[in-house]
Amino acid sequence: MNKVRQQEMKKGPEGPRASRAEQVEHLSPDVDIYETPTGLVLEANVPGIVKDSIDLKVDAKTLTLQAKVKPPASGSEVYQEFVLADYYRSFLLPEDVDAQKITADLDLGVLRIVLPKASAAQPRKIEVKTTAP
């Protein structure tokens, strides 16, 4: 199976005086991708995201993950080390992924996406029969 190829779009700093939040249009979540006998599993770290804010789509063999971050509690910022920004990442899928059977599950800030191989691409055991004389 060909490896999943990633496509990323990032926005750089918007000037020397831009704050950290203004410098980042979106974050590209860290991912781990595993190959199994039946397909691929992609795990993306998306802390601060709830299920309803995730937009996951497949279009022409491109898997796109977008997620909106809920704004923090009201109050004035005193100190910030963690930049809150929406998430965006896209991947070109191998030809043998069955896009109609992709599933996703969110648990404790980790989005797990299962990308099954098309049934024709999955290995299968062939039974050998004997003919009785």
Secondary structure, 3 states (H helix, E strand, C coil): CCCCEEECCCCCCCCCCCCHHHHCCEECCCEEEEEECCEEEEEEECCCCCHHHEEEEEECCEEEEEECCCCCCCCCCCCCCCCCCEEEEEEECCCCECHHHCEEEEECCEEEEEEEECHHHCCCCCCCCCCCC
